[in-house]
Amino acid sequence: MKTILTPIVLLAGILTFAQTEKDTIKSKEKEIEGVTVTVRKPTVESKVDRTVFNVSNSSILAGNTTWDVLRMTPLVSIDNNDAIKAEGESVTVYINDRKSVFTGKELKEYLKTIPADNLMKIEVITSPSSRYEATGSVINIVLKKRDDEGLKGSVTLNNRQNTKNSQYTNLNLNYHKKNFTQTLIGSYSDNTNVQKDSSFYSWYADSSTNQIDSYNISRSKNPSLSSTSEFEIDNKNTIGLILEYYQSNYTSDAEANGSDYLNNVFKSSFDQNQNSNGLNRNLGTNIFYKWYDKEKNRILDVNLGSNYYGQSEDSYFIRNILSASEGPSNQNLGVLTDTENRNYYAKIDYTQPLGKSGGNFEVGAKINFNNNVVPNNLYGNMLSGLSDHDIFHYEDNITSVYANYSRTFFKKLETRIGLRYEYIDYKMRQDIAGASRKDSYGNFLPNILLKYTFSDKYDLSLTYNRNLWRPWYAEFNPFMTPNSNGIYSRGNIDLNPNPSDRLYMKLGILKKYFISARYMYTDQDYWTDYLQEEIPDGTKTKTINITQPSNFNGKVHKYYLYANTNQTFFKNKFTVNLGLGWYYIDNSDFNAKNKIEGNAYISYLSASTNLSYTNLFNKNINVSAWVEVSNQNNGNSTTNKANVFHNISVTKIFPKTQMEVSLQLMNIFQRPNYDATTYNQQGFKRSVSTWDWYGASISFVKRFGNQKVKENTKTDVEKNGGGGK
């Protein structure tokens, strides 16, 4: 496919320069008409509670998906398990202030169906108010809102060459007439990914070791469709309906081989082949009503919605024991899963000014119901010691209420105080194994924000948040299944919520330089456990390796320092954003309880920069680059080697025809990899992964109609605050 991509790139270059020459020959006067000078927001704004990545006019949008741009967002990192983090901490993702029902790999695949062309900005909210469900930091993805008359839209075609070839296409349509707006987005992607993994397990008890190497090729076909209908009844009342459908049809082929040693003496070896296929479907609905009194700045927002998620998967393993004391053998195992998750919610928010002192009051409530059913079936001749059939049920009811009050004193001191109360009632059970749990708890979650502006050059802010992270339903499921790398995985029905307290301070200098510090404390955290267990195998027993999430009932202290600056040059054409972070976990309590010597704390280093140049040589050429250097430490894992990610993008715009051609080079100088060691009370595991996050892509974008947009209405007064205005 590389031989196919090369002439395509050359052709795009020829067309680009041909069009440039054509525009030049026509006349200098017309050429100048094609270049419009506009006042743009800074690419990166640092505010009191968040960092805003304004991407609506950035060249990195062309041909990319929302997931691609999220990877390049300042403060954001994504680890080898596709977990999104902000400043090294797990986050909750919102889209237009509406919490996403997806997490992990499901969230990744969904965001890859949203074209980056729809992005207005990405807000990394490190100190969220009580309005947000308090699980740490929040990433709010804000989409463009088009309200100009008539029909307009865009078509995108993208081809990406990594180890294998992938394609992506998208159609955006928007129609606005008087008080009615209709948006329709359809996309389809055909992606092929390759990943290599190597794992080394060392067990303290008997000095045994395991070496496992695997190679995986996966392909997914993902159609998606979303519709947003909005009708303004009058200048105060608006109603609307959002419908979203996403589907993923995927296949995967994996090969793994391993060797077992006891006291450095060879014991046995195996190879394993896996074939998987599955189908995921998600259907979301949201009915909303909004009342907005612009004169008195009062807003009432009501949302009713539901989400359905279904997953059917069939994985088949063939495991060959090549060398063992009992002689060679052939084993096989199949896994059938059919998941159905249903979510229903009702949410109301109200905000208004309070008194004549300039204060603002906000209050809201949400009721959320989840009903998840996960049937699991195993078949084959490797069933000894495993449950071949079971159904896991999980249900919860979460009720939350919140209030925020904000006010500015002496024109220098900005304040916000908020309180959120959440109560959850949940139950889970396995039909066959009989394991069950029923529990409930409530939590008060306060937050405080203070910002003092010494002058127009210096400001200092301080925030405090009480947060609560709840386990995901899949992390509870105790049904044990094999993985493609030869080990088994399961959830943990005994997982507990993780509360934490956070202090955050930010110093702003000249509205260009920002230094922040954060402290987080918890006495209940999560760790990834790697266990060895004996299970029956006919008349004998066999030892298997298992990974599962576990509670850590001990003290954890986390410290973080971050420096950031955003600069513009050459009449705001050239923008540079640079960030540097240092973050570590005081791990001494974990080490003491598990009798692990050394490694008292885990360091995390990161540095990133975003560079962009608009209208290069006055030829409507936009250039951007992104570089990130980081190690991906997490919990009881420490990285052995830092990762380097980079992306270079060049986009040529043809104003007369409303066309764009973009060429991207991804990680061409160094291919990303993951190399980390995970410690637990039974031993340690070193994991090395190599992804095909490298190569080149070319995109063609054709726009039509009036492309003017306006920013979505502010519904939370905190968004207007901060030192980066």
C-alpha positions in Angstrom: 0.0 0.0 0.0 3.0 2.3 0.5 3.6 2.2 -3.3 0.0 3.3 -3.7 0.3 6.1 -1.2 3.5 7.7 -2.7 2.0 8.6 -6.1 -1.1 10.0 -4.3 1.0 12.3 -2.2 2.9 13.4 -5.3 -0.3 14.0 -7.1 -1.6 16.1 -4.2 1.5 18.2 -4.3 1.3 18.8 -8.0 -2.4 19.8 -7.7 -1.5 22.1 -4.8 1.2 24.0 -6.6 -0.8 24.0 -9.8 -3.7 25.6 -8.1 -1.4 28.1 -6.4 0.1 29.2 -9.7 -3.3 29.5 -11.2 -4.4 31.8 -8.4 -1.2 33.8 -8.8 -1.6 34.3 -12.6 -5.1 35.6 -12.4 -4.1 38.8 -10.6 -2.5 40.1 -7.5 -5.6 41.9 -6.6 -7.8 38.8 -6.6 -5.1 36.9 -4.7 -5.3 39.5 -1.9 -9.0 39.1 -1.8 -8.6 35.4 -1.0 -6.8 36.2 2.2 -8.9 37.4 5.1 -7.4 38.9 8.2 -9.4 38.1 11.3 -8.9 38.5 15.0 -8.2 35.1 16.5 -8.2 33.8 20.0 -4.9 32.5 21.4 -4.4 28.9 20.5 -4.0 28.1 24.2 -5.7 30.1 27.0 -4.8 29.4 30.6 -7.7 30.2 33.0 -8.2 29.9 36.7 -9.8 26.4 36.6 -9.0 25.2 33.1 -6.7 25.3 30.1 -8.5 26.0 26.8 -7.2 24.6 23.5 -8.8 26.8 20.7 -8.6 24.7 17.6 -11.4 26.0 15.4 -9.0 27.8 13.0 -6.0 25.4 13.5 -4.4 23.5 10.6 -4.4 20.3 12.7 -8.1 19.8 12.1 -7.9 18.9 8.5 -8.3 15.1 8.0 -8.1 14.4 11.7 -10.6 13.0 14.1 -11.5 14.3 17.6 -9.4 11.5 19.1 -6.3 12.6 17.1 -6.6 16.3 18.2 -7.2 15.2 21.8 -3.8 13.4 21.8 -2.2 16.8 20.8 -4.0 18.8 23.5 -1.8 20.5 26.1 -1.9 18.8 29.6 -3.5 15.7 28.0 -1.7 12.3 27.7 -3.0 8.9 26.6 -1.4 5.7 27.8 -1.0 2.3 26.1 -4.4 1.2 27.3 -6.1 4.2 25.7 -6.8 5.8 29.1 -7.1 9.6 28.8 -5.3 11.6 31.5 -4.8 15.2 32.3 -1.6 16.1 34.2 -1.1 12.4 34.8 -4.6 11.9 36.4 -7.6 10.0 35.1 -10.4 12.2 33.6 -14.1 12.3 32.8 -14.9 13.3 29.3 -17.8 15.6 28.4 -19.1 16.6 25.0 -20.8 20.0 25.0 -21.1 19.8 28.8 -22.8 16.4 28.4 -21.1 13.5 30.1 -20.0 10.7 27.7 -21.2 7.2 28.4 -18.0 5.7 27.0 -14.7 4.9 28.7 -11.4 3.3 27.7 -11.2 1.8 24.2 -15.0 2.4 23.6 -14.5 6.1 24.1 -11.5 6.1 21.7 -13.4 4.4 18.9 -16.4 6.8 19.4 -14.2 10.0 19.4 -12.6 8.7 16.2 -16.0 8.9 14.5 -16.3 12.7 15.3 -14.4 14.7 12.6 -12.1 17.3 14.0 -13.6 19.8 11.6 -16.5 20.1 14.0 -14.3 21.2 17.0 -14.5 24.6 18.5 -12.2 24.0 21.4 -11.1 21.4 24.0 -11.3 22.5 27.7 -9.0 20.7 30.2 -10.8 21.5 33.5 -8.3 20.8 36.3 -10.5 22.3 39.0 -14.1 21.6 38.0 -17.0 23.1 39.9 -19.7 21.2 41.6 -21.7 21.1 38.4 -19.6 18.3 37.1 -19.7 14.8 38.4 -16.7 14.9 40.7 -14.3 12.2 39.5 -11.2 14.4 39.2 -10.3 16.5 36.2 -12.7 17.0 33.3 -12.2 17.3 29.6 -15.0 19.1 27.8 -15.1 18.8 24.0 -16.9 21.8 22.6 -18.3 21.5 19.1 -19.0 24.3 16.6 -22.5 25.8 16.4 -23.5 27.0 13.0 -26.5 29.3 12.8 -26.1 31.1 9.4 -28.9 30.8 6.9 -29.2 28.1 4.4 -27.5 24.8 3.7 -23.8 24.3 4.3 -21.4 21.5 5.1 -18.2 19.6 4.2 -17.0 16.3 2.9 -13.7 14.8 4.1 -11.7 11.9 2.5 -8.6 10.6 4.4 -6.1 7.8 3.7 -3.6 6.8 6.3 -0.6 4.5 5.9 0.8 2.9 9.0 1.9 -0.7 9.1 -1.3 -1.3 7.3 -3.6 1.0 5.4 -6.7 2.8 6.9 -9.4 5.0 5.4 -11.8 7.5 6.8 -14.6 9.5 5.2 -17.1 12.0 6.7 -20.1 14.1 5.6 -21.3 17.2 7.6 -24.6 18.9 6.8 -26.1 21.9 8.5 -29.3 23.7 7.7 -30.5 26.8 9.4 -33.7 28.7 8.6 -35.1 31.4 10.9 -35.6 29.6 14.2 -34.8 26.1 13.1 -31.4 24.4 12.9 -30.7 20.9 11.8 -27.2 19.2 11.8 -26.5 15.8 10.4 -23.1 14.1 10.7 -22.2 10.8 9.1 -18.9 9.0 9.0 -17.3 5.7 8.1 -13.8 4.4 8.9 -12.0 1.2 8.0 -9.0 0.9 10.3 -6.3 -1.7 10.6 -3.9 -1.6 13.6 -0.8 -3.7 14.5 0.6 -4.1 18.0 3.5 -6.1 19.4 3.8 -6.9 23.1 6.4 -8.6 25.3 5.8 -9.4 29.0 8.2 -10.8 31.6 6.7 -12.0 34.9 8.9 -12.7 38.0 7.3 -14.3 41.1 8.8 -14.0 44.6 7.5 -17.2 46.1 9.2 -19.8 44.0 11.6 -17.7 41.9 9.7 -18.7 38.7 9.5 -16.5 35.6 7.3 -16.3 32.5 8.2 -14.7 29.1 5.4 -14.1 26.7 5.6 -12.4 23.3 2.5 -11.6 21.2 1.6 -10.0 17.8 -1.9 -8.7 17.1 -3.5 -7.4 13.9 -7.0 -5.9 14.4 -9.4 -4.4 11.9 -12.6 -2.4 12.6 -15.3 -0.9 10.3 -17.1 1.9 12.1 -20.1 3.7 10.7 -21.7 6.4 12.8 -24.6 8.9 12.4 -25.7 11.8 14.6 -28.5 14.3 14.3 -29.2 17.5 16.2 -32.5 19.3 15.8 -33.0 22.7 17.5 -36.0 25.0 17.4 -36.1 28.5 19.0 -39.8 28.9 20.1 -39.0 32.6 20.9 -36.1 34.7 22.0 -36.1 32.9 25.4 -37.2 29.3 24.8 -35.5 26.6 22.8 -36.2 22.9 22.5 -34.1 20.2 20.8 -33.4 16.6 20.1 -30.1 14.8 19.7 -29.8 11.3 18.2 -26.5 9.4 18.0 -25.8 6.0 16.5 -22.3 4.3 16.5 -21.3 0.8 15.3 -18.1 -1.1 15.3 -17.6 -4.4 13.4 -14.2 -5.7 14.2 -11.9 -8.7 13.7 -8.6 -9.6 15.4 -5.9 -12.1 14.8 -3.2 -12.6 17.5 -0.3 -14.9 18.0 1.5 -15.5 21.3 4.4 -17.7 22.5 5.8 -18.1 25.9 8.3 -19.9 28.1 8.2 -20.8 31.8 11.3 -21.1 34.0 11.8 -22.3 37.6 15.1 -21.1 39.2 16.3 -20.2 35.7 15.7 -23.8 34.6 13.5 -24.3 31.5 10.1 -25.8 32.5 7.7 -25.6 29.5 6.8 -23.5 26.4 3.6 -22.8 24.4 2.2 -20.9 21.5 -1.3 -19.6 21.1 -3.4 -18.4 18.2 -6.5 -16.3 18.7 -9.3 -15.2 16.3 -11.8 -12.7 17.5 -14.8 -10.9 15.9 -17.5 -8.8 17.4 -20.1 -6.1 16.9 -20.7 -3.1 19.1 -23.7 -0.8 18.8 -24.6 2.4 20.7 -27.8 4.4 20.4 -28.1 7.6 22.4 -31.0 10.1 22.7 -31.2 13.4 24.4 -34.2 15.8 24.6 -33.4 19.2 25.9 -35.2 22.4 26.8 -33.5 25.7 27.4 -34.9 29.0 28.8 -32.5 31.9 28.6 -33.4 35.4 29.8 -30.5 37.4 28.3 -31.5 40.7 30.0 -31.4 39.2 33.5 -28.8 36.5 32.6 -30.9 33.6 33.9 -30.7 30.2 32.4 -32.8 27.0 32.9 -31.5 23.9 31.2 -33.4 20.6 31.2 -32.1 17.3 29.7 -33.8 13.9 29.4 -31.9 11.0 27.8 -31.1 7.4 27.3 -28.2 5.3 26.0 -28.1 1.7 24.9 -24.9 -0.1 24.4 -24.7 -3.7 23.0 -21.6 -5.8 22.4 -21.4 -9.3 20.9 -18.0 -11.0 20.7 -16.7 -14.4 19.8 -13.0 -15.2 20.5 -11.5 -18.6 19.8 -8.1 -19.6 21.2 -5.9 -22.5 20.2 -3.1 -23.2 22.7 -0.3 -25.6 21.9 2.0 -26.8 24.7 5.2 -27.5 22.7 7.5 -28.7 25.4 6.6 -29.9 28.9 7.3 -32.8 31.3 4.0 -34.4 30.4 4.7 -34.0 26.6 3.1 -31.8 24.0 -0.6 -31.1 23.9 -3.2 -29.2 22.0 -5.9 -27.2 23.8 -8.7 -24.8 22.6 -11.0 -22.4 24.2 -13.8 -20.1 22.9 -15.4 -17.1 24.6 -18.8 -15.8 23.7 -20.0 -12.5 25.2 -23.2 -10.7 24.6 -23.4 -7.4 26.6 -26.5 -5.2 26.9 -26.2 -1.9 28.9 -29.1 0.5 29.4 -28.8 4.0 30.8 -31.5 6.6 31.6 -31.1 10.0 33.0 -32.8 13.3 33.9 -30.9 16.5 34.6 -31.8 20.1 35.4 -29.6 23.1 35.8 -30.5 26.7 36.7 -28.2 29.8 37.1 -28.9 33.5 37.7 -27.3 36.6 39.2 -27.8 37.0 42.9 -28.2 40.4 44.5 -26.6 43.6 43.3 -23.1 42.7 44.3 -22.3 40.9 41.1 -22.7 37.4 42.5 -23.9 34.4 40.6 -25.8 31.4 41.9 -26.1 28.0 40.2 -28.1 24.9 41.3 -28.9 21.6 39.7 -29.8 17.9 40.1 -29.5 14.7 38.2 -31.0 11.2 38.4 -29.1 8.4 36.7 -30.2 4.7 36.2 -27.9 1.9 34.8 -29.0 -1.6 34.0 -26.2 -3.8 32.6 -26.4 -7.5 31.7 -23.2 -9.3 30.7 -23.6 -13.0 29.6 -20.4 -15.0 29.3 -19.9 -18.5 27.8 -16.9 -20.6 27.4 -16.5 -23.7 25.1 -13.6 -26.0 24.2 -11.4 -28.5 26.0 -9.6 -25.9 28.3 -12.6 -25.5 30.6 -11.1 -27.3 33.6 -11.1 -25.0 36.6 -13.1 -22.3 34.8 -16.8 -21.5 34.8 -18.1 -22.3 31.3 -21.3 -20.2 31.7 -22.5 -17.3 33.8 -24.4 -14.0 33.6 -23.2 -10.9 35.4 -25.8 -8.3 36.4 -25.1 -4.8 37.5 -27.6 -2.1 38.4 -27.2 1.3 40.0 -29.2 4.4 40.8 -27.2 7.6 41.3 -28.9 10.8 42.6 -26.9 14.0 42.8 -27.6 17.7 43.7 -25.3 20.6 43.6 -25.0 24.4 44.2 -22.3 26.9 43.2 -22.0 30.6 44.3 -19.4 32.9 42.7 -18.7 36.5 43.4 -15.9 39.1 42.8 -14.8 41.3 45.7 -12.9 44.6 45.4 -12.6 44.0 41.6 -9.5 41.8 42.4 -10.7 38.7 44.3 -12.7 36.2 42.4 -14.3 33.5 44.5 -16.4 30.4 44.0 -17.8 28.0 46.6 -19.7 24.8 45.7 -21.1 21.7 47.2 -22.2 18.5 45.6 -24.0 15.6 47.2 -24.1 12.2 45.5 -25.9 9.1 46.7 -25.5 5.7 44.9 -27.5 2.5 45.5 -26.1 -0.4 43.5 -26.3 -4.2 43.3 -24.6 -6.9 41.3 -24.7 -10.7 41.0 -23.6 -13.7 39.1 -26.4 -16.2 38.2 -24.3 -19.4 38.3 -21.3 -18.7 40.6 -23.7 -17.0 43.1 -21.3 -14.1 43.9 -23.3 -11.0 44.8 -22.9 -7.6 46.4 -25.4 -4.9 47.4 -24.3 -1.6 48.7 -25.0 2.1 49.0 -23.3 5.2 50.1 -23.5 9.0 50.0 -20.8 11.7 49.8 -20.6 15.4 50.3 -18.1 16.8 47.8 -17.2 20.5 48.5 -15.0 22.7 46.3 -13.5 26.2 46.8 -11.9 28.6 44.3 -10.0 31.8 45.0 -8.2 34.1 42.6 -6.5 37.3 43.4 -5.3 39.7 40.7 -2.4 41.8 41.9 -2.2 43.8 38.7 -2.8 43.3 35.0 0.5 41.4 35.0 0.2 39.0 38.0 -2.5 36.8 39.5 -2.6 33.9 41.9 -5.4 31.3 42.2 -6.0 28.5 44.7 -8.6 25.7 44.5 -9.7 22.8 46.7 -11.8 19.9 45.5 -13.1 16.8 47.2 -13.4 14.1 44.5 -14.8 10.6 44.2 -13.9 8.0 41.6 -16.3 5.0 41.2 -15.4 1.7 39.6 -16.8 1.0 36.1 -19.3 -1.9 35.9 -16.8 -4.0 33.8 -14.2 -3.7 36.6 -16.6 -5.5 38.9 -17.3 -8.5 36.6 -15.4 -11.5 38.3 -15.9 -13.8 35.3 -12.4 -15.0 34.2 -11.5 -15.0 30.5 -8.2 -15.6 28.6 -6.3 -12.8 26.8 -4.5 -12.8 23.5 -1.1 -12.8 25.3 -1.6 -16.1 27.1 -2.8 -14.8 30.6 -6.3 -14.5 32.1 -8.1 -11.4 33.2 -11.1 -10.7 35.5 -12.8 -8.0 37.5 -13.1 -7.6 41.2 -16.5 -7.6 42.8 -15.0 -6.1 46.0 -13.7 -2.9 44.5 -14.5 0.2 46.6 -14.8 3.9 45.6 -11.7 6.0 45.6 -12.2 9.4 47.4 -9.4 12.0 47.3 -8.7 15.6 48.4 -6.9 18.0 46.0 -5.2 21.4 46.4 -4.3 23.3 43.3 -2.4 26.6 42.9 -1.7 28.6 39.8 0.4 31.7 39.3 -0.1 33.8 36.2 2.6 36.2 34.9 2.0 38.7 32.2 -0.9 36.5 31.0 1.6 34.5 29.1 3.4 32.4 31.7 1.7 30.1 34.2 3.2 28.0 37.0 0.9 25.5 38.7 1.3 23.1 41.7 -1.1 20.4 42.9 -1.2 18.1 45.9 -3.6 15.1 46.1 -4.1 12.7 49.0 -6.1 9.5 49.4 -6.2 6.5 51.7 -7.9 4.3 49.2 -6.6 3.7 45.7 -6.6 1.2 42.8 -3.7 -1.0 41.7 -3.4 -3.5 38.9 -2.6 -6.9 40.5 -0.8 -9.8 38.6 -1.6 -13.0 40.4 -0.7 -16.7 40.1 -3.4 -19.3 41.0 -3.7 -23.0 40.9 -6.8 -24.4 39.1 -7.9 -28.0 38.5 -6.7 -29.7 35.3 -8.1 -33.2 35.2 -6.5 -35.1 38.0 -3.8 -32.5 38.4 -3.6 -28.8 38.8 -2.0 -26.1 36.7 -0.8 -22.6 37.4 -2.2 -19.6 35.5 -1.4 -15.9 35.5 -4.2 -13.5 36.2 -4.6 -9.7 36.0 -7.3 -7.9 38.0 -7.9 -4.4 39.5 -7.6 -4.4 43.3 -8.1 -2.1 46.3 -5.1 -0.6 48.0 -6.1 0.5 51.5 -3.1 2.7 52.2 -2.0 6.3 52.1 -1.0 7.8 48.7 0.5 11.3 48.3 0.8 12.8 44.8 2.6 16.0 43.9 2.7 17.9 40.7 4.5 20.9 39.2 3.7 22.4 35.8 4.9 25.4 33.8 3.2 26.6 30.6 3.6 29.5 28.2 1.8 30.6 25.1 3.5 33.1 22.7 2.6 34.6 19.4 4.9 36.1 16.8 4.8 37.7 13.3 1.6 39.6 13.8 -0.1 36.6 15.5 0.6 34.3 12.6 3.1 32.1 14.5 1.9 30.6 17.8 4.1 28.6 20.2 2.7 26.7 23.3 5.2 25.0 25.5 4.5 23.0 28.7 6.7 21.1 31.2 5.5 18.9 34.0 7.0 17.0 36.9 4.7 14.7 38.9 5.4 11.9 41.4 3.6 9.5 43.7 4.8 8.9 47.2 4.7 5.1 47.1 6.3 4.3 50.5 3.1 3.1 52.2 2.4 0.6 49.3 6.0 -0.6 49.4 6.0 -1.1 53.2 2.8 -3.1 53.2 4.0 -5.3 50.4 7.6 -5.6 51.7 9.0 -4.1 48.4 12.4 -2.5 48.9 13.4 0.7 47.1 11.2 2.6 44.6 9.8 4.8 47.4 8.0 7.0 44.9 7.2 7.0 41.2 8.2 10.0 39.0 6.4 11.3 36.0 7.9 13.7 33.5 6.3 15.3 30.5 7.1 18.0 28.1 5.0 19.1 25.1 4.9 21.9 22.5 2.4 22.9 19.9 3.6 25.1 17.0 1.4 26.6 14.3 2.0 29.1 11.5 -1.1 30.5 9.6 -1.0 31.7 6.0 2.6 31.0 5.3 4.1 33.3 2.6 0.5 34.7 2.2 -0.3 31.6 0.2 -3.1 30.2 2.4 -0.7 27.5 3.7 -1.0 26.5 7.4 1.7 24.5 9.1 1.5 22.9 12.5 3.7 20.6 14.6 3.2 18.8 17.9 5.8 17.0 20.1 5.4 15.3 23.4 8.0 13.5 25.6 6.6 11.6 28.6 6.8 8.5 30.7 3.5 6.9 31.4 3.6 6.0 35.1 0.4 4.9 36.8 -0.3 3.6 40.3 2.1 0.8 41.1 3.8 1.0 37.6 7.0 2.8 36.8 8.2 3.6 33.2 11.6 2.4 32.1 11.8 4.5 29.0 10.3 7.8 28.0 8.1 8.0 25.0 8.3 10.5 22.2 5.3 11.4 20.1 5.2 13.9 17.2 3.0 15.1 14.4 3.8 17.5 11.5 0.9 18.8 9.3 0.8 21.0 6.2 -2.5 22.3 4.9 -3.1 24.2 1.7 -6.4 26.1 1.5 -8.1 27.1 -1.8 -10.5 29.9 -0.8 -12.3 30.2 -4.1 -13.3 26.5 -4.3 -13.5 26.0 -0.5 -11.1 23.1 -0.8 -8.3 21.9 1.5 -5.5 19.4 1.0 -3.6 18.3 4.1 -0.5 16.1 4.5 0.5 14.7 7.9 3.6 12.8 9.1 3.1 10.9 12.4 6.0 9.8 14.6 8.3 9.3 11.6 11.5 10.0 13.5 10.8 7.6 16.4 8.1 5.0 16.8 6.2 5.1 20.1 6.6 2.2 22.6 5.7 1.5 26.1 8.2 0.0 28.6 7.1 -0.2 32.2 7.4 -2.4 35.3 4.4 -3.1 37.5 5.0 -4.1 41.2 2.6 -6.1 43.4 2.9 -8.2 46.6 3.5 -11.5 44.6 6.0 -10.3 42.1 6.5 -7.8 39.3 5.8 -7.7 35.6 7.8 -5.8 32.9 5.7 -4.9 29.8 7.0 -3.7 26.4 4.6 -2.7 23.7 5.2 -1.3 20.2 2.3 0.3 18.3 2.0 1.4 14.7 1.3 5.0 15.6 3.5 6.2 12.8 3.3 6.9 9.0 1.7 9.4 6.8 -1.8 10.5 5.9 -3.4 12.7 3.2 -6.8 14.4 3.4 -9.1 16.2 1.0 -11.8 18.5 2.4 -14.5 20.1 0.3 -16.7 22.7 1.9 -19.8 24.4 0.7 -22.1 27.1 1.9 -21.4 29.8 4.5 -18.9 28.4 7.0 -19.3 31.1 9.7 -19.8 29.7 13.2 -20.5 31.1 16.6 -19.3 29.8 20.0 -21.8 27.7 22.0 -23.6 29.8 24.6 -21.9 30.0 28.0 -24.0 28.4 30.6 -21.6 28.4 33.5 -20.2 31.7 34.8 -16.9 30.0 35.8 -16.0 29.6 32.1 -15.5 33.4 31.8 -13.1 33.6 34.6 -9.3 33.0 34.7 -6.0 34.6 34.1 -5.8 33.8 30.4 -8.5 36.2 29.2 
